[in-house]
Amino acid sequence: MILRTFGWSFAITILGLVGAFFYGSTQALLLVAVLAILEISLSFDNAVVNAKVLERMSPFWQKIFLTVGIAIAVFGMRLVFPVAIVAITAKLGPIEAVNLALNDHEAYQERMEFAYPMIAAFGGMFLLMLFLDWIFEERSAHWLPWLERPLARIGKLDQLSVVIAGSVLAGAGTWLADDAHRTNVMISGLLGMVVYLLVNGLGELFDKTDELDEQVEELTDGAPRRGPSGLAVATGKAAFFLFLYLEVLDASFSFDGVIGAFAISTDPVIIAIGLGVGAMYIRSITVFLVRQGTLAEYRFLEHGAHWAIGALATCMVISIGHHVPEWITGGLGAGLIIASLVSSIVRKKPEGEEKSQEELESSSV
């Protein structure tokens, strides 16, 4: 099971370390190892949330997530994206941006740091919307009932998450962003909200289509239809938008890691290899959680991951105007997930007792 799930991660790790050694000797190898650990620590909560979405996807789309998805995550977000950001913000051509990245690491780092407020606004708003939609949702089990129950009641107000996220963005643009970034921060933050609403909304739309088609199949005793069945097409569309949702979610998580990596190395090749290795492990951990049924066994793990996302979103918004050390971001996320895991183990009950407890909680809400 371990080898089947993590085999590619182990192989990529070996290739990455060997490649780093030949690229820059022992020092490069050590930097790649540190960057991989940094990426895993910053994005473990991403794996937990990804697993919750991946459970709803077919084995075929799970394979797509591990193949096409990892190519986008490693080459797209960890290598191409930083160079593209530098090219756009510095008004350089693609070739000039690549030359800058390879030949002038200090200037490349400065350009990335200059662009970070816009990156943080986009990623922070996307993750904040994700966190708010989750925390305002009604659920039977609560990790922090004294806080989650009142928030679920308040969440009955329509579009409350949009109102809160928009207010946070307005405050960040007014008080955190400097004059050189204010307009771009507001635009980037709005784009983050729009992308979340679009991808999440399309995914929910096709999920509802799937449910309707399943009901039709049951009523017609599974009678075949002429041509591609409506159920197959709807499932494909729903899975496709879930895949897009996962990719945008991964991108939002990767922003912080890409910028934080410059504190360890300014070489874009070393950064891409190290973060790419870490991203591969996040993918494998996601699949492992799905196949092992870990989220069902440890029922508060998902809660901890979403609270960690809320903490990360807060850190990203603050970082629009003030630097937030990576150890704070990673420590908050790891601490919340560990706390939720411990709570899951301590409060674990037999199935019958757990069911009655959830019914009691539901009736008291």
The 8 nearest C-alpha neighbors of each residue, nearest first, counted from 0:
[[1, 3, 2, 4, 5, 287, 290, 291],
 [2, 0, 4, 3, 5, 6, 287, 283],
 [1, 3, 6, 5, 4, 0, 7, 9],
 [2, 4, 0, 6, 1, 5, 7, 283],
 [3, 5, 1, 2, 6, 283, 0, 287],
 [4, 6, 8, 2, 283, 7, 1, 3],
 [7, 5, 2, 9, 8, 3, 4, 10],
 [6, 8, 10, 9, 5, 11, 4, 279],
 [7, 9, 5, 11, 6, 10, 279, 280],
 [8, 10, 12, 6, 7, 11, 5, 13],
 [9, 11, 7, 13, 12, 8, 6, 14],
 [12, 10, 14, 8, 13, 9, 15, 7],
 [13, 11, 9, 15, 10, 14, 276, 8],
 [12, 14, 10, 16, 15, 11, 17, 9],
 [15, 13, 11, 17, 12, 16, 18, 10],
 [14, 16, 12, 18, 13, 17, 11, 19],
 [17, 15, 19, 13, 28, 18, 14, 12],
 [18, 16, 20, 14, 19, 15, 13, 21],
 [17, 19, 15, 21, 20, 16, 14, 22],
 [20, 18, 22, 16, 28, 27, 17, 21],
 [21, 19, 24, 17, 28, 22, 18, 23],
 [20, 22, 18, 19, 24, 23, 17, 27],
 [23, 21, 19, 20, 18, 24, 27, 17],
 [22, 24, 27, 20, 21, 19, 26, 25],
 [25, 23, 20, 26, 21, 27, 22, 28],
 [26, 24, 28, 27, 20, 29, 23, 19],
 [25, 27, 29, 28, 24, 30, 23, 20],
 [26, 28, 23, 30, 19, 29, 25, 24],
 [27, 29, 25, 19, 20, 31, 26, 16],
 [30, 28, 32, 26, 31, 27, 25, 33],
 [29, 31, 27, 33, 32, 28, 34, 26],
 [30, 32, 273, 34, 28, 29, 33, 269],
 [31, 33, 29, 35, 30, 34, 273, 36],
 [32, 34, 30, 36, 35, 31, 37, 29],
 [35, 33, 273, 37, 31, 36, 32, 274],
 [34, 36, 277, 273, 38, 32, 274, 37],
 [35, 37, 39, 33, 34, 38, 40, 32],
 [38, 36, 34, 40, 35, 39, 41, 33],
 [37, 39, 277, 35, 41, 36, 40, 274],
 [40, 38, 36, 42, 277, 41, 37, 43],
 [39, 41, 37, 38, 42, 43, 329, 36],
 [42, 40, 329, 38, 39, 43, 37, 256],
 [41, 43, 45, 39, 44, 40, 38, 252],
 [44, 42, 46, 45, 39, 40, 41, 281],
 [45, 43, 304, 47, 46, 42, 48, 307],
 [44, 46, 42, 43, 48, 47, 49, 252],
 [45, 47, 285, 49, 43, 44, 48, 281],
 [48, 46, 44, 50, 49, 45, 304, 301],
 [47, 49, 51, 45, 50, 46, 44, 304],
 [50, 48, 46, 52, 51, 47, 45, 53],
 [49, 51, 53, 285, 47, 48, 52, 289],
 [50, 52, 48, 49, 54, 53, 47, 55],
 [53, 51, 49, 50, 54, 55, 48, 241],
 [52, 54, 50, 56, 55, 51, 49, 61],
 [55, 53, 52, 56, 51, 289, 50, 57],
 [54, 56, 53, 52, 57, 51, 238, 241],
 [57, 55, 53, 54, 60, 238, 61, 58],
 [56, 58, 59, 60, 61, 55, 238, 54],
 [59, 57, 61, 60, 62, 56, 63, 53],
 [60, 58, 62, 57, 61, 63, 56, 64],
 [61, 59, 63, 62, 57, 58, 56, 64],
 [60, 62, 58, 64, 63, 59, 57, 56],
 [63, 61, 65, 59, 60, 64, 66, 58],
 [64, 62, 60, 66, 65, 61, 67, 68],
 [63, 65, 68, 61, 62, 66, 67, 60],
 [64, 66, 62, 63, 69, 68, 67, 61],
 [67, 65, 63, 69, 68, 64, 62, 70],
 [68, 66, 70, 63, 69, 64, 71, 65],
 [69, 67, 64, 71, 66, 70, 65, 72],
 [68, 70, 72, 71, 66, 65, 67, 73],
 [71, 69, 67, 73, 68, 72, 74, 66],
 [70, 72, 75, 68, 69, 74, 73, 67],
 [71, 73, 69, 76, 70, 75, 74, 68],
 [74, 72, 275, 77, 70, 71, 75, 69],
 [73, 75, 78, 71, 70, 77, 76, 72],
 [74, 76, 71, 79, 72, 73, 80, 78],
 [75, 77, 80, 72, 78, 73, 74, 79],
 [78, 76, 271, 73, 74, 75, 80, 79],
 [79, 77, 74, 271, 80, 75, 76, 81],
 [78, 80, 75, 82, 81, 83, 76, 74],
 [79, 81, 76, 83, 82, 75, 78, 84],
 [82, 80, 84, 83, 79, 78, 85, 77],
 [81, 83, 85, 79, 84, 80, 96, 86],
 [84, 82, 80, 86, 85, 81, 79, 87],
 [85, 83, 81, 87, 86, 82, 88, 80],
 [86, 84, 82, 88, 83, 87, 89, 110],
 [85, 87, 91, 83, 96, 89, 84, 90],
 [88, 86, 90, 84, 85, 89, 83, 91],
 [87, 89, 85, 90, 86, 84, 114, 110],
 [88, 90, 86, 91, 87, 85, 110, 84],
 [91, 89, 87, 86, 88, 92, 85, 96],
 [92, 90, 86, 89, 95, 96, 93, 87],
 [91, 93, 95, 94, 86, 96, 90, 87],
 [94, 92, 96, 95, 97, 86, 91, 83],
 [95, 93, 97, 96, 92, 98, 91, 99],
 [96, 94, 98, 92, 97, 93, 91, 99],
 [95, 97, 99, 93, 86, 94, 98, 91],
 [96, 98, 100, 94, 99, 95, 101, 93],
 [99, 97, 95, 101, 96, 100, 102, 94],
 [98, 100, 96, 103, 102, 97, 101, 107],
 [101, 99, 97, 107, 98, 104, 102, 103],
 [102, 100, 98, 99, 103, 97, 104, 267],
 [101, 103, 99, 98, 100, 104, 97, 107],
 [104, 102, 99, 105, 106, 100, 101, 107],
 [103, 105, 107, 265, 106, 100, 266, 108],
 [104, 106, 108, 107, 103, 109, 265, 100],
 [105, 107, 109, 108, 104, 103, 110, 99],
 [106, 108, 104, 110, 105, 100, 109, 99],
 [109, 107, 111, 105, 106, 110, 104, 112],
 [110, 108, 106, 112, 107, 111, 113, 105],
 [111, 109, 113, 107, 108, 112, 85, 106],
 [112, 110, 108, 114, 113, 109, 85, 115],
 [111, 113, 115, 109, 114, 110, 108, 258],
 [112, 114, 110, 111, 115, 109, 116, 88],
 [115, 113, 111, 112, 116, 117, 110, 118],
 [114, 116, 118, 112, 117, 113, 119, 111],
 [117, 115, 319, 119, 118, 114, 120, 184],
 [118, 116, 184, 120, 115, 119, 187, 114],
 [117, 119, 115, 121, 120, 116, 122, 114],
 [120, 118, 116, 122, 315, 117, 123, 121],
 [121, 119, 188, 117, 123, 118, 122, 187],
 [122, 120, 191, 188, 187, 118, 124, 119],
 [123, 121, 251, 125, 119, 124, 120, 126],
 [122, 124, 312, 120, 315, 126, 119, 125],
 [123, 125, 127, 191, 126, 121, 122, 188],
 [124, 126, 191, 122, 128, 192, 127, 123],
 [127, 125, 129, 123, 128, 124, 312, 122],
 [126, 128, 124, 130, 312, 129, 125, 123],
 [129, 127, 131, 125, 126, 130, 132, 124],
 [128, 130, 126, 127, 132, 131, 133, 125],
 [129, 131, 127, 133, 309, 128, 132, 305],
 [130, 132, 134, 128, 133, 160, 129, 135],
 [133, 131, 129, 135, 130, 134, 128, 160],
 [132, 134, 130, 136, 131, 135, 129, 305],
 [133, 135, 131, 136, 132, 130, 151, 150],
 [136, 134, 154, 151, 132, 133, 150, 131],
 [135, 137, 133, 134, 151, 132, 138, 154],
 [136, 138, 151, 135, 139, 152, 148, 134],
 [139, 137, 140, 136, 141, 361, 151, 148],
 [138, 140, 361, 357, 360, 141, 137, 358],
 [141, 139, 138, 357, 142, 360, 361, 298],
 [142, 140, 144, 143, 147, 139, 138, 148],
 [141, 143, 299, 144, 302, 140, 339, 147],
 [142, 144, 141, 145, 146, 147, 148, 302],
 [145, 143, 147, 141, 146, 148, 142, 149],
 [146, 144, 143, 147, 148, 149, 141, 142],
 [147, 145, 144, 143, 148, 149, 150, 151],
 [146, 148, 144, 150, 149, 143, 151, 145],
 [147, 149, 151, 144, 150, 146, 145, 152],
 [150, 148, 152, 151, 147, 146, 153, 145],
 [149, 151, 153, 147, 152, 148, 135, 154],
 [150, 152, 135, 154, 148, 149, 153, 137],
 [153, 151, 149, 154, 150, 155, 148, 135],
 [154, 152, 150, 155, 151, 156, 149, 135],
 [153, 155, 135, 151, 156, 152, 150, 159],
 [156, 154, 153, 152, 157, 151, 135, 159],
 [157, 155, 154, 159, 153, 158, 152, 160],
 [156, 158, 159, 155, 154, 160, 161, 162],
 [159, 157, 161, 160, 162, 156, 154, 155],
 [160, 158, 162, 161, 157, 156, 163, 154],
 [159, 161, 163, 131, 162, 158, 164, 132],
 [162, 160, 164, 158, 159, 163, 165, 128],
 [161, 163, 159, 165, 160, 164, 166, 158],
 [162, 164, 166, 160, 165, 161, 167, 159],
 [165, 163, 167, 161, 166, 162, 160, 168],
 [164, 166, 168, 162, 163, 167, 161, 169],
 [165, 167, 163, 169, 168, 164, 162, 170],
 [168, 166, 164, 170, 165, 169, 171, 163],
 [167, 169, 171, 165, 170, 166, 172, 164],
 [168, 170, 166, 172, 167, 171, 173, 165],
 [171, 169, 173, 167, 168, 172, 174, 166],
 [172, 170, 175, 168, 173, 174, 169, 167],
 [171, 173, 176, 169, 181, 170, 175, 185],
 [172, 174, 170, 171, 169, 175, 176, 181],
 [173, 175, 171, 170, 172, 176, 177, 320],
 [176, 174, 320, 171, 172, 319, 173, 177],
 [177, 175, 172, 181, 320, 180, 319, 174],
 [176, 178, 180, 179, 181, 175, 320, 174],
 [177, 179, 181, 180, 176, 182, 173, 172],
 [178, 180, 177, 181, 182, 176, 183, 184],
 [181, 179, 183, 177, 178, 184, 182, 176],
 [182, 180, 176, 184, 178, 172, 183, 177],
 [183, 181, 185, 184, 180, 186, 172, 179],
 [182, 184, 186, 180, 185, 181, 187, 117],
 [185, 183, 117, 187, 181, 182, 186, 120],
 [184, 186, 188, 182, 183, 187, 172, 189],
 [185, 187, 183, 189, 184, 188, 190, 182],
 [188, 186, 121, 190, 184, 189, 185, 117],
 [189, 187, 121, 120, 191, 185, 190, 186],
 [188, 190, 192, 186, 191, 187, 193, 185],
 [189, 191, 193, 187, 188, 192, 194, 186],
 [190, 192, 121, 125, 188, 194, 189, 124],
 [191, 193, 189, 195, 190, 125, 194, 124],
 [192, 194, 190, 196, 195, 191, 197, 189],
 [193, 195, 197, 191, 192, 196, 190, 198],
 [196, 194, 192, 193, 198, 197, 125, 199],
 [195, 197, 193, 199, 194, 200, 198, 192],
 [198, 196, 194, 200, 195, 199, 193, 201],
 [197, 199, 201, 195, 200, 244, 196, 194],
 [200, 198, 202, 196, 201, 197, 195, 203],
 [199, 201, 197, 203, 202, 198, 196, 204],
 [200, 202, 204, 198, 203, 199, 197, 205],
 [201, 203, 199, 240, 200, 204, 205, 237],
 [204, 202, 206, 200, 201, 205, 207, 199],
 [205, 203, 201, 207, 206, 202, 200, 208],
 [204, 206, 208, 237, 207, 202, 203, 233],
 [205, 207, 203, 209, 208, 204, 237, 202],
 [208, 206, 210, 205, 209, 204, 203, 211],
 [207, 209, 205, 211, 206, 210, 212, 233],
 [210, 208, 206, 212, 207, 211, 233, 234],
 [211, 209, 207, 213, 208, 212, 214, 206],
 [210, 212, 208, 214, 209, 213, 207, 215],
 [211, 213, 215, 209, 214, 230, 210, 216],
 [214, 212, 216, 210, 215, 211, 209, 217],
 [213, 215, 217, 211, 212, 216, 218, 210],
 [214, 216, 212, 218, 213, 217, 219, 211],
 [215, 217, 221, 213, 219, 214, 218, 220],
 [216, 218, 220, 214, 215, 219, 221, 213],
 [219, 217, 215, 216, 220, 214, 221, 213],
 [218, 220, 216, 221, 217, 222, 215, 214],
 [221, 219, 217, 218, 222, 216, 215, 223],
 [220, 222, 216, 219, 217, 223, 218, 215],
 [221, 223, 220, 219, 224, 216, 217, 218],
 [224, 222, 221, 225, 228, 216, 219, 226],
 [225, 223, 228, 226, 222, 227, 229, 221],
 [224, 226, 227, 223, 228, 229, 222, 230],
 [227, 225, 228, 224, 229, 223, 231, 232],
 [228, 226, 229, 225, 231, 232, 224, 230],
 [229, 227, 230, 231, 224, 226, 232, 225],
 [228, 230, 232, 231, 233, 227, 212, 224],
 [229, 231, 233, 228, 212, 232, 234, 209],
 [232, 230, 234, 228, 229, 233, 235, 227],
 [231, 233, 235, 229, 234, 230, 236, 228],
 [234, 232, 236, 230, 235, 231, 209, 229],
 [233, 235, 237, 231, 236, 232, 238, 230],
 [234, 236, 232, 238, 233, 237, 239, 231],
 [237, 235, 239, 233, 238, 234, 232, 240],
 [236, 238, 205, 234, 240, 239, 202, 235],
 [239, 237, 241, 235, 236, 240, 56, 234],
 [238, 240, 236, 242, 241, 237, 235, 243],
 [241, 239, 243, 202, 242, 237, 238, 244],
 [240, 242, 244, 238, 243, 239, 202, 237],
 [241, 243, 239, 245, 240, 244, 238, 246],
 [244, 242, 240, 246, 241, 245, 247, 239],
 [243, 245, 241, 247, 242, 246, 198, 240],
 [246, 244, 248, 242, 243, 247, 249, 241],
 [245, 247, 249, 243, 248, 244, 250, 242],
 [248, 246, 250, 244, 249, 245, 251, 243],
 [247, 249, 245, 251, 246, 250, 244, 252],
 [250, 248, 246, 252, 247, 251, 245, 253],
 [251, 249, 247, 253, 248, 252, 246, 254],
 [250, 252, 122, 248, 249, 253, 254, 247],
 [253, 251, 249, 250, 254, 255, 42, 248],
 [252, 254, 250, 256, 251, 255, 249, 257],
 [255, 253, 257, 256, 252, 251, 250, 258],
 [254, 256, 258, 253, 257, 259, 252, 315],
 [255, 257, 259, 253, 254, 258, 260, 38],
 [258, 256, 260, 254, 259, 255, 253, 77],
 [257, 259, 260, 255, 256, 261, 254, 112],
 [260, 258, 256, 261, 257, 262, 255, 325],
 [259, 261, 257, 262, 263, 258, 256, 264],
 [262, 260, 264, 265, 263, 259, 258, 108],
 [261, 263, 260, 259, 264, 265, 258, 325],
 [264, 262, 261, 260, 265, 30, 34, 259],
 [263, 265, 261, 266, 262, 260, 270, 269],
 [266, 264, 261, 104, 267, 108, 105, 263],
 [265, 267, 269, 268, 264, 104, 270, 101],
 [268, 266, 270, 269, 271, 265, 100, 101],
 [267, 269, 271, 270, 266, 272, 78, 101],
 [270, 268, 272, 266, 271, 267, 273, 31],
 [271, 269, 267, 273, 268, 272, 274, 266],
 [270, 272, 77, 268, 78, 274, 269, 273],
 [273, 271, 275, 269, 270, 274, 15, 276],
 [274, 272, 31, 35, 34, 270, 276, 275],
 [273, 275, 277, 35, 271, 276, 272, 38],
 [276, 274, 73, 278, 272, 277, 273, 271],
 [275, 277, 279, 273, 274, 278, 35, 12],
 [276, 278, 35, 274, 38, 280, 39, 275],
 [279, 277, 275, 281, 280, 276, 274, 282],
 [280, 278, 282, 276, 277, 281, 8, 275],
 [279, 281, 283, 277, 282, 278, 8, 284],
 [280, 282, 278, 284, 279, 283, 46, 285],
 [281, 283, 285, 279, 280, 284, 278, 286],
 [284, 282, 280, 286, 285, 281, 5, 4],
 [285, 283, 287, 281, 286, 282, 280, 288],
 [284, 286, 46, 50, 282, 288, 283, 287],
 [285, 287, 289, 283, 288, 284, 290, 282],
 [288, 286, 284, 290, 289, 285, 291, 283],
 [289, 287, 293, 285, 291, 286, 290, 292],
 [290, 288, 286, 292, 287, 291, 50, 54],
 [291, 289, 287, 292, 288, 286, 293, 54],
 [292, 290, 293, 288, 289, 287, 294, 286],
 [291, 293, 289, 295, 290, 294, 288, 296],
 [294, 292, 296, 288, 291, 295, 297, 289],
 [293, 295, 297, 296, 292, 298, 300, 301],
 [294, 296, 298, 293, 292, 297, 299, 300],
 [297, 295, 293, 294, 298, 292, 343, 347],
 [298, 296, 343, 294, 295, 300, 299, 293],
 [297, 299, 295, 300, 294, 296, 343, 301],
 [300, 298, 302, 339, 343, 301, 297, 142],
 [301, 299, 303, 339, 302, 340, 298, 297],
 [300, 302, 304, 299, 303, 305, 47, 48],
 [303, 301, 299, 305, 300, 304, 306, 142],
 [302, 304, 336, 339, 306, 300, 335, 301],
 [305, 303, 44, 307, 301, 302, 306, 336],
 [306, 304, 308, 307, 302, 303, 130, 309],
 [305, 307, 309, 303, 308, 304, 302, 310],
 [308, 306, 332, 304, 310, 305, 309, 335],
 [309, 307, 305, 311, 306, 310, 312, 304],
 [308, 310, 306, 312, 307, 130, 311, 127],
 [309, 311, 307, 313, 308, 312, 314, 306],
 [312, 310, 308, 314, 313, 309, 307, 315],
 [313, 311, 123, 315, 309, 127, 314, 310],
 [314, 312, 310, 316, 311, 315, 309, 317],
 [313, 315, 311, 317, 312, 316, 318, 310],
 [314, 316, 318, 312, 123, 119, 317, 313],
 [315, 317, 313, 318, 314, 319, 123, 120],
 [318, 316, 314, 319, 315, 321, 320, 313],
 [319, 317, 321, 315, 322, 320, 316, 323],
 [320, 318, 116, 317, 316, 176, 321, 175],
 [319, 321, 175, 318, 176, 317, 322, 116],
 [322, 320, 318, 317, 319, 323, 175, 316],
 [321, 323, 318, 324, 320, 317, 319, 314],
 [322, 324, 318, 321, 325, 314, 327, 328],
 [325, 323, 326, 327, 322, 328, 259, 329],
 [324, 326, 328, 327, 329, 259, 323, 330],
 [325, 327, 329, 324, 328, 330, 331, 323],
 [328, 326, 330, 325, 329, 324, 331, 323],
 [329, 327, 325, 331, 326, 330, 311, 332],
 [328, 330, 41, 326, 332, 327, 331, 40],
 [331, 329, 327, 333, 332, 326, 328, 334],
 [332, 330, 334, 328, 329, 333, 327, 335],
 [331, 333, 307, 329, 335, 330, 334, 336],
 [332, 334, 330, 336, 335, 331, 337, 329],
 [333, 335, 331, 337, 332, 336, 330, 338],
 [336, 334, 338, 303, 332, 337, 333, 307],
 [335, 337, 303, 339, 333, 338, 334, 304],
 [336, 338, 340, 334, 339, 335, 333, 341],
 [337, 339, 335, 341, 336, 340, 334, 342],
 [340, 338, 342, 303, 336, 300, 299, 341],
 [341, 339, 337, 343, 342, 338, 300, 336],
 [342, 340, 344, 338, 343, 339, 345, 337],
 [343, 341, 339, 345, 340, 344, 346, 338],
 [342, 344, 340, 297, 346, 341, 299, 345],
 [343, 345, 341, 347, 342, 346, 340, 297],
 [346, 344, 342, 347, 343, 341, 340, 348],
 [347, 345, 343, 344, 342, 348, 341, 353],
 [346, 348, 344, 345, 343, 349, 353, 297],
 [349, 347, 353, 352, 346, 350, 351, 345],
 [350, 348, 352, 351, 353, 347, 354, 346],
 [349, 351, 353, 352, 354, 348, 355, 347],
 [352, 350, 354, 353, 349, 355, 348, 356],
 [351, 353, 355, 349, 354, 350, 348, 356],
 [354, 352, 356, 350, 348, 351, 355, 349],
 [355, 353, 357, 351, 356, 352, 350, 358],
 [354, 356, 358, 352, 357, 353, 359, 351],
 [355, 357, 359, 353, 354, 358, 352, 360],
 [358, 356, 360, 354, 359, 355, 139, 140],
 [357, 359, 361, 355, 356, 360, 362, 354],
 [360, 358, 356, 362, 357, 361, 355, 363],
 [361, 359, 357, 363, 358, 362, 356, 364],
 [362, 360, 358, 364, 359, 363, 139, 357],
 [361, 363, 359, 360, 364, 358, 357, 139],
 [362, 364, 360, 361, 359, 358, 148, 357],
 [363, 361, 362, 360, 148, 152, 149, 359]]
